[in-house]
């Protein structure tokens, strides 16, 4: 059990423990923080629960190895880390658990619009209309916004200064991306037959 400094301040250095036990305690602290968090935890937040000489990246590597063969894993998403169930167990979760509120419930066209926003952000509704050849409904934009997958971006410098749309950290987390740099490039999209520019409106 960890000791604490004066008051309720967390003893991060754990100097009273031998090195191996100190390392294991730091790993368990990181595991506890990730387990308790509903969103990705950035490096600087994890660094607050371990000693000055502790390498957060190495601790996470060891924690990941420790979880090998378990139903959940540590994933780097949206510039931080989070615990998530391995994708192989998604059917079991859907069959047994009440996770309806957590499912994205997006159809193919919703995903195509979301991808267009991700690749062209900040983008206006008019910009989306140019890509899809039809008006994108406020209802669809509202659904994506309600799921915190998109947010309002800066006003466009066009006449009337329309609002633009951008993706969010929740978008990165939902699709398992660390950053927008992890999106497929346009060549890879075309190879997969998924070019955003040529997506048919549904």
C-alpha positions as CSV (number, residue, x, y, z in Angstrom):
1,X,0.0,0.0,0.0
2,X,1.4,3.4,-1.0
3,X,2.5,5.9,1.6
4,X,1.6,9.6,1.4
5,X,3.4,12.8,2.2
6,X,2.0,15.5,4.5
7,X,-1.8,15.8,4.2
8,X,-3.3,14.0,1.3
9,X,-0.4,14.6,-1.2
10,X,0.4,11.5,-3.1
11,X,3.9,10.1,-2.6
12,X,5.1,9.7,-6.2
13,X,8.7,8.9,-5.5
14,X,8.0,5.8,-3.3
15,X,11.6,5.8,-2.1
16,X,10.8,3.3,0.7
17,X,10.1,0.6,-1.9
18,X,12.7,-1.5,-3.7
19,X,13.0,-0.6,-7.5
20,X,11.0,-3.5,-8.8
21,X,8.1,-3.0,-6.4
22,X,8.2,0.8,-7.0
23,X,7.9,0.2,-10.8
24,X,4.9,-2.2,-10.3
25,X,3.2,0.3,-8.1
26,X,3.6,3.0,-10.7
27,X,2.2,0.7,-13.3
28,X,-0.8,-0.1,-11.1
29,X,-1.4,3.7,-10.5
30,X,-1.5,4.3,-14.3
31,X,-3.8,1.3,-14.7
32,X,-6.2,2.7,-12.0
33,X,-6.2,6.2,-13.6
34,X,-6.9,4.8,-17.1
35,X,-9.6,2.4,-15.8
36,X,-11.4,5.2,-14.0
37,X,-11.3,7.7,-16.9
38,X,-14.0,7.8,-19.5
39,X,-11.8,9.7,-21.9
40,X,-8.2,9.5,-23.1
41,X,-5.7,10.6,-20.4
42,X,-2.7,12.7,-21.6
43,X,0.9,12.0,-20.8
44,X,1.2,15.0,-18.4
45,X,-1.7,13.7,-16.3
46,X,-0.3,10.3,-15.9
47,X,3.1,11.7,-15.0
48,X,1.5,13.3,-11.9
49,X,1.0,9.9,-10.3
50,X,4.5,8.5,-10.8
51,X,8.0,9.6,-9.7
52,X,10.3,12.0,-11.4
53,X,12.5,9.3,-12.8
54,X,9.6,7.2,-14.2
55,X,9.2,7.0,-17.9
56,X,5.4,7.0,-18.6
57,X,5.8,5.5,-22.1
58,X,7.8,2.5,-20.7
59,X,5.3,2.0,-17.8
60,X,2.5,1.9,-20.4
61,X,4.5,-0.6,-22.5
62,X,4.9,-2.8,-19.5
63,X,1.2,-2.4,-18.5
64,X,0.2,-3.4,-22.1
65,X,2.4,-6.5,-21.9
66,X,0.8,-7.3,-18.5
67,X,-2.6,-7.1,-20.2
68,X,-1.7,-9.4,-23.1
69,X,-4.2,-12.1,-23.4
70,X,-6.9,-10.2,-21.4
71,X,-10.2,-8.9,-22.9
72,X,-9.1,-5.3,-22.6
73,X,-6.0,-3.3,-23.7
74,X,-4.3,0.1,-23.4
75,X,-4.8,2.2,-26.5
76,X,-3.3,5.5,-27.6
77,X,-6.1,7.7,-28.9
78,X,-6.7,11.4,-29.2
79,X,-3.3,12.3,-27.9
80,X,-3.6,10.2,-24.7
81,X,-4.2,6.7,-23.5
82,X,-7.3,4.8,-22.5
83,X,-8.5,1.3,-21.5
84,X,-10.8,-0.3,-24.0
85,X,-12.2,-3.7,-24.7
86,X,-10.4,-5.6,-27.5
87,X,-12.5,-5.5,-30.7
88,X,-12.7,-9.3,-30.8
89,X,-15.1,-9.1,-27.8
90,X,-17.5,-6.5,-29.4
91,X,-20.1,-9.1,-30.4
92,X,-20.1,-10.6,-26.9
93,X,-20.6,-7.1,-25.3
94,X,-23.5,-6.3,-27.8
95,X,-25.1,-9.7,-27.0
96,X,-25.0,-9.5,-23.3
97,X,-24.7,-5.9,-22.2
98,X,-27.0,-2.8,-22.4
99,X,-24.6,-0.6,-24.4
100,X,-27.2,1.0,-26.8
101,X,-26.4,4.4,-25.5
102,X,-22.7,3.9,-26.3
103,X,-23.1,2.7,-29.9
104,X,-22.5,5.3,-32.5
105,X,-25.5,4.1,-34.6
106,X,-24.3,5.8,-37.8
107,X,-25.3,4.8,-41.3
108,X,-22.9,4.7,-44.2
109,X,-23.7,8.2,-45.4
110,X,-23.3,9.6,-41.9
111,X,-19.8,8.1,-41.8
112,X,-19.1,9.5,-45.2
113,X,-20.0,13.0,-44.1
114,X,-18.0,12.5,-40.9
115,X,-15.0,11.4,-43.1
116,X,-15.4,14.5,-45.3
117,X,-15.4,16.8,-42.3
118,X,-12.3,15.0,-41.0
119,X,-10.4,15.3,-44.3
120,X,-11.5,18.9,-45.2
121,X,-11.9,20.6,-41.8
122,X,-12.7,23.3,-41.2
123,X,-15.5,22.9,-43.7
124,X,-18.9,24.6,-44.2
125,X,-22.2,23.0,-45.1
126,X,-21.7,24.5,-48.6
127,X,-18.3,22.8,-48.8
128,X,-20.0,19.5,-47.9
129,X,-22.6,20.2,-50.6
130,X,-19.8,20.6,-53.2
131,X,-18.4,17.2,-52.2
132,X,-21.6,15.2,-52.1
133,X,-23.6,17.1,-54.7
134,X,-26.5,17.7,-52.4
135,X,-27.4,19.7,-49.3
136,X,-26.4,18.1,-46.0
137,X,-29.3,18.3,-43.6
138,X,-29.1,20.2,-40.4
139,X,-30.5,17.1,-38.8
140,X,-27.5,15.0,-39.8
141,X,-25.1,17.7,-38.6
142,X,-27.1,17.9,-35.4
143,X,-26.8,14.1,-34.8
144,X,-23.0,14.2,-35.3
145,X,-22.8,17.1,-33.0
146,X,-25.0,15.5,-30.4
147,X,-22.6,12.5,-30.3
148,X,-19.7,15.0,-29.8
149,X,-18.1,13.7,-33.0
150,X,-18.0,17.2,-34.5
151,X,-17.9,20.7,-33.2
152,X,-18.3,24.2,-34.6
153,X,-15.1,25.5,-36.0
154,X,-14.1,29.1,-36.9
155,X,-16.3,31.2,-39.1
156,X,-15.5,31.0,-42.7
157,X,-14.0,34.1,-44.4
158,X,-16.7,33.7,-47.1
159,X,-19.6,36.2,-47.5
160,X,-22.0,35.8,-44.6
161,X,-19.2,34.2,-42.5
162,X,-20.9,30.8,-42.3
163,X,-20.0,28.4,-39.5
164,X,-17.5,25.6,-40.2
165,X,-17.3,22.1,-38.7
166,X,-14.4,20.2,-37.3
167,X,-13.9,16.8,-35.7
168,X,-13.4,16.4,-32.0
169,X,-11.3,14.3,-29.5
170,X,-14.4,12.1,-29.2
171,X,-14.2,11.4,-33.0
172,X,-10.6,10.3,-32.5
173,X,-11.5,8.1,-29.6
174,X,-14.5,6.6,-31.3
175,X,-12.5,5.5,-34.3
176,X,-9.3,4.6,-32.4
177,X,-7.1,7.3,-33.8
178,X,-4.3,9.0,-31.9
179,X,-4.5,12.1,-34.2
180,X,-5.8,13.2,-37.6
181,X,-2.4,12.2,-39.0
182,X,-3.6,8.6,-38.6
183,X,-6.3,9.0,-41.2
184,X,-5.7,7.1,-44.4
185,X,-4.2,9.4,-47.1
186,X,-6.2,10.0,-50.2
187,X,-4.2,7.4,-52.2
188,X,-5.1,4.7,-49.7
189,X,-8.7,5.8,-49.7
190,X,-8.9,5.6,-53.5
191,X,-7.2,2.1,-53.4
192,X,-10.0,1.0,-51.0
193,X,-12.7,2.6,-53.2
194,X,-13.6,5.1,-50.6
195,X,-12.5,8.5,-52.0
196,X,-14.2,11.2,-50.1
197,X,-14.4,13.4,-53.2
198,X,-16.4,10.7,-55.1
199,X,-18.6,9.4,-52.3
200,X,-22.2,9.0,-53.5
201,X,-24.8,10.7,-51.4
202,X,-27.1,8.2,-49.7
